[in-house]
Amino acid sequence: MSVKTNIGPKRLVVGAHYGLTEWLLQRVTAVIMAAYTLLLLVVYFIFGNPSYEGWSSLFANQFMKILTLLTFFSLFYHAWVGIRDIWMDYIPATGLRLVLQTLTVLWLVGCLAYSAQILWRV
């Protein structure tokens, strides 16, 4: 009679298996946000025009709009990974967790759309 063990290369692995990918993507999005923040600080200290006209002229450039939108996308994806993990860890009821995750996705997509609208309005 053989004894089944759950250790070693023949162990039974269950779960969603997205931990490493999500961990890595969250670090990449954090680096994108940090680089963008440093870029804004450098631009601010070099040109130093804190008025509305100064910021408006900075974001009138198409490259800056795309870079800002990429940063917003990174921010909202970073937030999604964190909030999703909170819902998965602390909300045991599947139905409630699904509702909360759906509302979170809708909120974050709405925020992304609103930020894009603001950027292209400048």
N, C-alpha and C positions, 0 to 999 in steps of 0.2 A: 504494500500500500504506500503510495507516494504522498508526501506532505506538500500542500500548496503554500507557497510563500509569496508575499507581495513585495519582495525586495529583489534587486538585481535587474538584469536586462529583460526578464520575462514578466515583469510586474504589470498589473492592470492599471493603466493610466486613464483617468476620466477627467472631464472638465472641458472648458472651452479652448484651452491652449493658445491664448492670445496674450499672455502676460509679458513675455519678453518683447514682443513687437510693440505693444502699447507702451511699455516702459521706455523703449528706445525712441518711439515717436514723441513721447512727452518730453524727453530730454532734447530732441531736435527742435521742437517748437519753443522750448525755453531758450535755446541758443539763438534762434531767430529773433525772439522778442528782445533778448539782451543786446544783440547786435544792432537792432533797430533803435533801441533806446540810446545806445552809445552814438549812433549816427545823428540822432536828433540833438543830443547834447553838443556834439562837435559842431554841427551846423549852427546851433544857437550861439555858441561861444565865438564862432568865427564871424558870423554876420550880425548877431546880436540885435535883431529887430523884433522885440516882443509884441509889437502892435498887430492888430488884425490884418493890416495890409501886408506885413512881413510874413505872417503865417500863411495868408492867402496866396502870396506869390510863391512861397515854398511848395505848397500843395497844388499849384497850378500846373506844375511839371508832370507830365504823364508817367514818367519813371517813378516819381515819388508817390503818385497815387497807387500804382501797382504794388510798390514796395509796402506801402501802408496797408493795402488790402490783404497782401500776403501775411503781414504781421497780425492783422485782425483775424484772419482765418486761423493762424497758428494759435492765437489767444483763445478763440472759441473751441478749437479742437482740444487744446490743453485743458480747458475747463470741462469739456465733455468727458474726457478720460477720468478726471478727478471726481466729478459729480457722479458719473456712472459707477465708479468703484464704491463711492459712499452709498449709493442706492443698493448696490449688490451686497455690500457688507452688513448694512444695518436695517434693511427692509426685508423681512423674511417672507412676507406674503407676495406671491408671484404677481397677482393681479394689480395690487397697489404699486409694486415696483415697476411694472410695465407702464402704468399710467404716469408715474413720476418720470420715468425715462422718456416717454413720448412727449410730455410737457416740456422737459428740459431741452430735447432736440428742437422742438418747435420754437422755444424761446431763443435758443442760440442761433438758429437759422434766421429768425426774425431780426435779431441783433446784427447779424452779418449783412443782411439785406439793407437794413437801415444805415449801417456804417458805409456801405457802398454808395447808397443814395446821397449821403452827406458828402462823401469824397468827390463824387462827380458833379455835385452842385456847385463846388468851389470854382 
